[in-house]
Amino acid sequence: MNREVLIDDTLNKLRQLPEVKIKEVNDFAEFLLSKIDDKIVLEGIQKLISDSKSFDFLKDEEDLYTVNDLKEKYK
């Protein structure tokens, strides 16, 4: 099923629902869209941070601790 056929099929089913159920479907669609928006924002922030030069000075820093300094090692 392609996108347009699926949308038409969904709209036909929505027309058969009572108003209360249509409101539930609308709320769920808004929820799904907000999840997509949140993911886009999160990926954008992650890209900004990874492209940022703010912490480049840490690359030249000598490591203060090594694995040998650990009292316990977790697998």
Secondary structure as GFF3:
##gff-version 3
##sequence-region A 1 75
A	DSSP	alpha_helix	3	16	.	.	.	ID=ss1
A	DSSP	alpha_helix	19	51	.	.	.	ID=ss2
A	DSSP	three_ten_helix	56	60	.	.	.	ID=ss3
A	DSSP	three_ten_helix	67	69	.	.	.	ID=ss4
###
